[in-house]
């Protein structure tokens, strides 16, 4: 049973929504970030970079204090205001290739601790602690976690009804996306949405594992510090964007390896031949067309690698995943990469535009070999998570990527 709640969002005024909201901070190049900060005084990026004009080194604690101060300045200037009544928020993002539409809500930290909200990848403790401190000091979160659930008719009918009405926000951005937001504050519709999610046994984290973990760690700490804790406090929940799983777009990551672990190209191919049927494609750009098939670029030529079933045993949901197969058969035993999260010999790049990058990055000389594969499916993700397992790092690149500050959740 998934617990979701409406909340009183802090939001930009209708006339400034397009100017205030931003992509995730990490999505901007330094040049893009500078342009936004220099020419858009309403951008939420000013809150995240309150000291950018001064170029001073400050501690994390000092920076968080400055973020909180700038946030309060935006509220005092009426760039933001808090809704009078709790609401759910329907957010739609139309990209040139896809359309995503789901509900922004407050989701339960207790559900995460009880494994109702499930993760598919591990988090780094250092990042967890840093974001927990950020949340505690600033008192708000402006970027929802992306959660996914099986499509539900009750929820979809309410969304369809509101999409016939004028949205609260409607604006386009320079990446050719169009954004819409509707406010759902009718008490009966809130009840229906809340009850519909109670019938859903599991929510899956699609994107935002560190934000989720940090929010839930903070909830435990604040509960322990609060002698009058009831469980209804805002810190017991975190902001999420709930999207039906049939709308998720999942892309793969390419893998680029700096060396062959002391092997010659011939020796490396001989090792691969023990596990794969190898077909040389020469200059033909090759992209896998089925599971257990990989593309490889080495010494100026593409190869198709097809897993020999007799050479590899599938024992569970994780061992059938292509990213895990590549690690188990190639990266670890042949190329000597044991820590795929931290080893400097391997670099990852999300693959939305095709397989040409497999060639171009290797041809620069920075890498010796590259690998591509088909993206994991939502069914593979769920099967692995439901078995209590975790996917390898950089297995999935999932969209939509959400904008910050369209709705803000205050703790």
Backbone torsions as a table, in degrees:
resi	resn	phi	psi	omega
1	UNK	NA	115.1	-178.4
2	UNK	-90.6	132.3	179.7
3	UNK	-100.9	119.9	173.6
4	UNK	-126.0	149.6	-178.4
5	UNK	-135.5	146.0	168.5
6	UNK	-71.1	161.6	178.0
7	UNK	-149.6	163.6	178.4
8	UNK	-89.1	97.3	-177.4
9	UNK	-74.7	145.1	165.2
10	UNK	-89.4	124.9	-172.0
11	UNK	-136.8	155.0	173.5
12	UNK	-70.6	153.5	175.2
13	UNK	-63.7	154.8	-174.1
14	UNK	-55.6	-39.3	-175.8
15	UNK	-74.2	-14.0	-176.2
16	UNK	-115.2	2.4	-174.6
17	UNK	-56.9	-43.1	-178.4
18	UNK	-66.6	-32.0	-178.0
19	UNK	-82.2	-33.9	-177.0
20	UNK	-77.2	-49.1	-173.4
21	UNK	-66.0	153.9	-177.1
22	UNK	-145.3	164.0	168.0
23	UNK	-69.6	169.4	174.7
24	UNK	-55.8	140.8	-176.3
25	UNK	-51.9	-39.4	-176.1
26	UNK	-73.4	-10.0	-177.3
27	UNK	-81.3	-10.3	-177.2
28	UNK	-95.9	140.7	168.9
29	UNK	-74.6	161.5	178.3
30	UNK	-55.6	-37.3	-180.0
31	UNK	-68.0	-42.6	178.4
32	UNK	-63.8	-42.5	-179.8
33	UNK	-62.4	-44.5	178.5
34	UNK	-60.4	-41.9	179.9
35	UNK	-64.4	-42.6	178.5
36	UNK	-61.3	-44.4	-177.1
37	UNK	-71.4	-33.2	-177.6
38	UNK	-78.1	-29.8	-170.4
39	UNK	-119.2	-2.2	178.4
40	UNK	-129.2	96.4	-176.7
41	UNK	-70.8	-12.4	-177.7
42	UNK	-94.8	-6.9	-173.7
43	UNK	-63.6	137.7	174.6
44	UNK	-59.0	-21.4	178.7
45	UNK	-61.0	-24.0	175.3
46	UNK	-65.8	-32.0	177.6
47	UNK	-70.1	-42.1	179.8
48	UNK	-73.9	-20.5	-179.7
49	UNK	-127.4	60.9	-173.3
50	UNK	-67.6	-18.2	-176.3
51	UNK	-111.9	20.7	-170.0
52	UNK	-64.5	-28.5	-177.9
53	UNK	-71.7	-22.7	-171.0
54	UNK	-97.6	-15.9	176.7
55	UNK	51.2	41.2	180.0
56	UNK	-101.3	145.0	174.3
57	UNK	-79.2	123.7	178.4
58	UNK	-129.3	156.0	178.6
59	UNK	-73.3	164.4	177.2
60	UNK	-58.1	-43.0	-179.5
61	UNK	-60.4	-44.8	179.2
62	UNK	-64.9	-40.5	-179.8
63	UNK	-64.4	-41.5	179.5
64	UNK	-63.4	-36.7	176.8
65	UNK	-64.5	-40.4	178.6
66	UNK	-67.2	-37.8	176.8
67	UNK	-61.0	-46.9	179.3
68	UNK	-60.9	-42.4	179.8
69	UNK	-63.1	-45.0	-179.4
70	UNK	-66.0	-38.1	177.3
71	UNK	-59.6	-45.0	179.4
72	UNK	-66.2	-32.4	175.9
73	UNK	-64.9	-41.6	177.1
74	UNK	-61.5	-39.5	178.9
75	UNK	-68.4	-40.9	179.2
76	UNK	-65.0	-30.5	178.9
77	UNK	-84.0	2.5	180.0
78	UNK	64.4	23.3	169.5
79	UNK	-70.8	-31.1	176.2
80	UNK	-119.1	150.9	168.1
81	UNK	-146.3	154.7	-177.5
82	UNK	-96.9	134.3	178.9
83	UNK	-62.2	146.3	-178.6
84	UNK	-74.9	-30.3	-175.4
85	UNK	-124.1	148.0	175.5
86	UNK	-61.4	144.7	-177.7
87	UNK	-151.9	157.0	160.2
88	UNK	-93.3	159.0	-177.4
89	UNK	-130.4	120.4	176.7
90	UNK	-86.9	120.9	-179.8
91	UNK	-118.8	129.1	176.8
92	UNK	-122.0	136.5	177.5
93	UNK	-126.2	114.7	176.2
94	UNK	-99.5	117.4	175.9
95	UNK	-101.4	174.0	177.1
96	UNK	-61.1	-20.1	-175.7
97	UNK	-120.6	-19.6	-175.3
98	UNK	-141.8	163.3	172.3
99	UNK	-130.5	131.7	-179.0
100	UNK	-123.9	136.1	179.3
101	UNK	-146.4	120.7	-179.0
102	UNK	-149.7	-164.9	-172.7
103	UNK	-120.5	130.7	172.6
104	UNK	-90.2	127.3	-177.4
105	UNK	-148.1	174.8	168.7
106	UNK	-93.6	127.9	179.8
107	UNK	-115.4	156.9	-166.7
108	UNK	-84.0	127.6	173.0
109	UNK	-64.3	-33.4	178.7
110	UNK	-63.5	-35.3	177.0
111	UNK	-61.7	-34.8	178.0
112	UNK	-68.5	-44.8	-179.8
113	UNK	-65.7	-29.3	-178.6
114	UNK	-92.6	6.7	176.5
115	UNK	67.6	22.9	168.3
116	UNK	-76.9	-39.1	170.9
117	UNK	-96.8	117.7	-172.2
118	UNK	-111.7	145.0	178.8
119	UNK	-102.7	156.2	177.3
120	UNK	-116.7	-1.1	176.5
121	UNK	-145.5	159.6	179.0
122	UNK	-78.1	161.8	177.2
123	UNK	-118.0	162.5	177.7
124	UNK	-96.2	126.0	-175.0
125	UNK	-58.6	-37.7	-179.2
126	UNK	-59.2	-42.3	179.3
127	UNK	-72.0	-35.7	177.1
128	UNK	-59.1	-49.7	-176.8
129	UNK	-64.5	-42.0	-178.7
130	UNK	-62.4	-46.5	-178.0
131	UNK	-72.2	-31.2	174.9
132	UNK	-61.5	-44.0	177.5
133	UNK	-63.3	-39.1	178.1
134	UNK	-60.1	-47.9	-178.7
135	UNK	-62.1	-43.8	-177.5
136	UNK	-65.4	-38.7	-177.0
137	UNK	-77.9	-42.7	-175.7
138	UNK	-83.7	-32.4	178.1
139	UNK	79.8	15.3	179.1
140	UNK	-151.3	160.9	172.9
141	UNK	-134.8	129.5	-173.5
142	UNK	-111.5	-0.9	-179.0
143	UNK	-126.8	112.5	-176.6
144	UNK	-70.1	152.1	170.1
145	UNK	-75.6	141.8	177.6
146	UNK	-91.4	112.8	176.3
147	UNK	-113.3	151.1	-179.4
148	UNK	-128.6	153.2	-175.8
149	UNK	-149.8	162.0	177.0
150	UNK	-67.7	141.6	-178.4
151	UNK	-53.5	138.1	-177.0
152	UNK	-128.9	127.3	-173.2
153	UNK	-64.4	-40.7	-179.1
154	UNK	-60.3	-46.8	-179.6
155	UNK	-65.4	-44.3	-178.4
156	UNK	-64.5	-36.3	179.0
157	UNK	-65.5	-39.2	178.0
158	UNK	-66.9	-41.7	177.6
159	UNK	-61.5	-46.2	179.8
160	UNK	-60.2	-39.7	179.1
161	UNK	-60.8	-46.7	-177.1
162	UNK	-71.5	-29.1	-179.8
163	UNK	-68.1	-13.5	174.8
164	UNK	-82.4	-11.7	-178.7
165	UNK	-95.9	167.4	176.9
166	UNK	-68.4	128.7	179.1
167	UNK	-72.7	155.7	173.7
168	UNK	-67.2	-40.5	175.3
169	UNK	-124.5	143.9	169.3
170	UNK	-153.7	114.0	-178.6
171	UNK	-156.6	156.2	177.4
172	UNK	-106.7	154.6	178.3
173	UNK	-122.0	166.3	-171.7
174	UNK	-68.5	-13.0	174.9
175	UNK	-86.3	13.4	176.7
176	UNK	68.8	25.4	172.1
177	UNK	-97.2	149.4	174.2
178	UNK	-119.8	135.2	-172.4
179	UNK	-119.3	139.4	179.9
180	UNK	-133.7	145.3	174.7
181	UNK	-140.6	130.3	174.1
182	UNK	-118.4	143.6	179.5
183	UNK	-99.6	126.4	178.5
184	UNK	-110.8	98.6	-179.1
185	UNK	-121.5	9.2	174.3
186	UNK	-69.9	129.0	-173.1
187	UNK	-62.1	-38.2	-179.2
188	UNK	-69.4	-40.7	177.6
189	UNK	-66.9	-36.9	175.8
190	UNK	-61.2	-43.3	178.5
191	UNK	-61.7	-43.8	-178.3
192	UNK	-63.7	-42.5	179.0
193	UNK	-65.1	-45.2	179.9
194	UNK	-59.6	-45.3	-179.5
195	UNK	-67.8	-36.9	179.9
196	UNK	-62.2	-40.7	179.6
197	UNK	-72.1	-26.6	175.5
198	UNK	-62.8	-24.8	179.3
199	UNK	-82.8	-4.7	-179.3
200	UNK	-98.4	123.0	-171.7
201	UNK	-78.4	-30.0	-172.9
202	UNK	-142.7	136.8	168.3
203	UNK	-112.5	140.6	-177.2
204	UNK	-112.7	133.5	175.4
205	UNK	-74.4	118.7	176.3
206	UNK	-92.8	-38.0	-179.8
207	UNK	-155.0	137.4	179.3
208	UNK	109.4	34.8	-177.6
209	UNK	-62.0	-42.1	-178.2
210	UNK	-68.4	-40.2	177.6
211	UNK	-62.1	-40.3	179.3
212	UNK	-64.0	-53.2	-177.3
213	UNK	-59.9	-43.3	-179.8
214	UNK	-63.7	-43.2	179.7
215	UNK	-61.9	-40.5	-177.2
216	UNK	-74.7	-35.2	173.9
217	UNK	-63.3	-43.4	179.2
218	UNK	-64.3	-39.7	179.0
219	UNK	-58.3	-42.6	178.7
220	UNK	-63.6	-43.5	-178.0
221	UNK	-66.6	-44.8	-178.9
222	UNK	-67.5	-34.6	176.8
223	UNK	-63.9	-41.1	-179.8
224	UNK	-67.6	-31.9	-178.7
225	UNK	-80.8	-19.3	-174.4
226	UNK	-95.6	108.4	-178.8
227	UNK	-66.3	-22.9	-178.4
228	UNK	-106.1	25.1	-178.7
229	UNK	-56.5	132.8	-179.9
230	UNK	-116.0	-20.7	-174.4
231	UNK	97.8	-10.1	-179.7
232	UNK	-98.6	-3.7	-178.7
233	UNK	-63.6	153.8	-177.2
234	UNK	-59.6	-31.7	-177.0
235	UNK	-68.5	-12.3	177.3
236	UNK	-78.2	-1.1	-177.2
237	UNK	-133.1	161.3	174.7
238	UNK	-138.0	153.8	-174.6
239	UNK	-78.2	131.5	-179.7
240	UNK	-135.2	154.7	171.4
241	UNK	-109.6	112.8	-174.8
242	UNK	-96.2	118.1	-173.1
243	UNK	-126.8	132.5	176.3
244	UNK	-56.7	141.8	-173.2
245	UNK	-67.4	-19.3	178.5
246	UNK	-77.4	-4.1	177.4
247	UNK	-99.9	-13.7	-178.5
248	UNK	-64.0	140.6	171.3
249	UNK	-109.3	120.4	-177.5
250	UNK	-114.4	126.5	177.9
251	UNK	-116.9	162.7	-179.2
252	UNK	-96.6	166.9	170.6
253	UNK	-107.6	133.5	169.2
254	UNK	-78.7	154.2	178.6
255	UNK	-117.8	131.1	-179.3
256	UNK	-121.3	127.0	-173.7
257	UNK	-115.6	135.0	-172.1
258	UNK	-77.8	-28.7	-178.5
259	UNK	-151.9	172.3	-177.2
260	UNK	-100.1	22.2	175.3
261	UNK	59.9	39.6	176.5
262	UNK	85.6	-0.3	-179.6
263	UNK	-91.1	151.1	167.8
264	UNK	-76.8	167.0	178.9
265	UNK	-60.7	-39.7	179.6
266	UNK	-65.3	-44.7	178.9
267	UNK	-62.0	-38.7	179.0
268	UNK	-64.3	-45.4	178.7
269	UNK	-64.2	-35.9	177.7
270	UNK	-63.6	-39.4	177.6
271	UNK	-66.7	-42.5	178.1
272	UNK	-61.1	-37.2	-176.3
273	UNK	-64.1	-15.8	177.5
274	UNK	-73.3	-23.0	-174.5
275	UNK	-117.8	-24.8	-174.2
276	UNK	-125.2	148.6	164.8
277	UNK	-84.5	120.8	-171.9
278	UNK	-105.8	129.9	177.2
279	UNK	-125.0	119.3	179.9
280	UNK	-76.4	129.7	-179.9
281	UNK	-106.0	-0.6	-179.7
282	UNK	57.2	-123.4	-177.1
283	UNK	-90.8	-1.0	179.3
284	UNK	-71.6	122.1	178.4
285	UNK	-67.9	120.8	-174.6
286	UNK	-112.0	132.4	174.5
287	UNK	-124.4	133.1	-179.6
288	UNK	-57.5	147.1	-179.8
289	UNK	-117.8	-3.1	-179.7
290	UNK	-151.9	164.2	178.5
291	UNK	-65.4	153.4	-178.9
292	UNK	67.2	19.6	176.2
293	UNK	-122.7	139.5	-175.9
294	UNK	-132.0	149.7	169.7
295	UNK	-99.6	146.1	178.6
296	UNK	-139.7	141.6	175.6
297	UNK	-122.9	122.8	-175.0
298	UNK	-147.8	130.0	174.8
299	UNK	52.4	43.6	174.1
300	UNK	80.1	10.4	-178.5
301	UNK	-137.3	146.8	174.9
302	UNK	-89.1	149.1	175.9
303	UNK	-133.0	147.8	168.5
304	UNK	-102.8	126.9	178.5
305	UNK	-112.5	118.9	177.8
306	UNK	-112.2	123.1	-175.9
307	UNK	-62.4	131.4	173.4
308	UNK	-81.3	116.8	-176.2
309	UNK	-59.2	-31.2	-178.2
310	UNK	-73.8	-15.6	-174.7
311	UNK	-99.4	-2.6	-175.5
312	UNK	-145.1	132.0	-177.4
313	UNK	-106.6	124.1	175.9
314	UNK	-90.9	121.2	-175.2
315	UNK	-113.7	-20.6	-179.4
316	UNK	-158.7	-176.3	-175.9
317	UNK	-62.7	-36.9	-178.9
318	UNK	-69.5	-42.1	-175.9
319	UNK	-68.2	-14.4	177.6
320	UNK	-90.2	-5.9	-178.9
321	UNK	-77.2	132.7	-176.2
322	UNK	-58.3	-40.7	179.8
323	UNK	-62.5	-35.8	178.4
324	UNK	-73.2	-38.2	177.4
325	UNK	-60.7	-43.9	-179.8
326	UNK	-62.9	-41.3	178.6
327	UNK	-64.8	-46.3	-174.2
328	UNK	-69.7	-32.1	-174.4
329	UNK	-100.9	-24.9	-172.7
330	UNK	-125.3	-60.1	-170.9
331	UNK	-61.0	-44.8	-178.0
332	UNK	-79.8	-59.8	-172.3
333	UNK	-73.5	-31.0	-175.3
334	UNK	-98.3	-46.1	-174.7
335	UNK	-95.7	-2.2	172.7
336	UNK	71.4	23.0	179.9
337	UNK	-97.2	105.0	-176.2
338	UNK	-98.1	-34.3	179.6
339	UNK	-107.3	90.9	-173.0
340	UNK	-74.7	-9.7	176.3
341	UNK	-83.0	-37.6	-169.3
342	UNK	-117.5	-11.4	-177.6
343	UNK	-67.3	126.1	-177.5
344	UNK	-71.7	-10.2	179.7
345	UNK	-73.1	-17.5	-176.3
346	UNK	-119.8	138.1	178.4
347	UNK	-130.1	144.8	-177.6
348	UNK	-115.4	150.3	175.2
349	UNK	-147.9	125.5	179.7
350	UNK	-64.2	143.4	-171.4
351	UNK	-115.5	86.6	177.3
352	UNK	-101.5	-19.3	-168.9
353	UNK	-106.7	-2.9	179.8
354	UNK	126.1	-176.1	-172.2
355	UNK	-96.6	1.3	-177.1
356	UNK	-62.2	-31.5	-179.9
357	UNK	-59.9	-30.4	176.7
358	UNK	-55.9	-35.2	179.8
359	UNK	-82.9	-49.6	-170.5
360	UNK	-63.7	-39.0	-178.3
361	UNK	-71.4	-35.9	178.0
362	UNK	-71.5	-38.1	-178.5
363	UNK	-64.6	-19.2	177.0
364	UNK	-71.2	-18.0	-177.7
365	UNK	94.5	-7.7	-179.3
366	UNK	-71.4	-30.0	-178.9
367	UNK	-125.7	153.5	-179.1
368	UNK	-95.2	-35.6	-175.9
369	UNK	-148.6	152.4	178.0
370	UNK	-136.7	156.5	-178.4
371	UNK	-134.3	142.7	173.5
372	UNK	-129.7	161.4	-179.1
373	UNK	-155.2	172.5	173.6
374	UNK	-73.6	152.5	176.5
375	UNK	-68.5	152.0	172.3
376	UNK	-67.1	154.9	178.0
377	UNK	-99.7	163.7	177.5
378	UNK	-63.3	-31.6	179.0
379	UNK	-67.4	-40.4	176.3
380	UNK	-63.0	-43.9	179.6
381	UNK	-58.1	-49.3	-178.5
382	UNK	-63.5	-43.3	-178.3
383	UNK	-61.6	-40.0	179.4
384	UNK	-67.6	-46.0	-179.1
385	UNK	-64.6	-44.5	-178.1
386	UNK	-66.1	-21.7	176.3
387	UNK	-85.5	2.9	180.0
388	UNK	77.6	21.6	-178.6
389	UNK	-109.2	169.6	179.4
390	UNK	-124.7	146.4	177.5
391	UNK	-77.7	153.5	174.3
392	UNK	-63.1	156.7	175.8
393	UNK	-58.1	149.2	176.2
394	UNK	55.6	45.3	174.5
395	UNK	-92.3	-37.8	-175.5
396	UNK	-127.3	138.8	166.9
397	UNK	-114.8	110.1	-168.9
398	UNK	-110.0	135.6	173.0
399	UNK	-119.3	152.2	18.5
400	UNK	-82.1	152.0	167.8
401	UNK	-93.8	128.4	-167.0
402	UNK	-93.0	149.2	176.4
403	UNK	-80.9	152.7	176.8
404	UNK	-94.4	146.1	167.1
405	UNK	77.6	11.6	167.7
406	UNK	-71.2	-38.3	168.8
407	UNK	-133.7	138.6	179.3
408	UNK	-121.7	134.4	-179.5
409	UNK	-105.6	121.6	179.2
410	UNK	-98.0	134.7	-178.4
411	UNK	-79.1	NA	NA
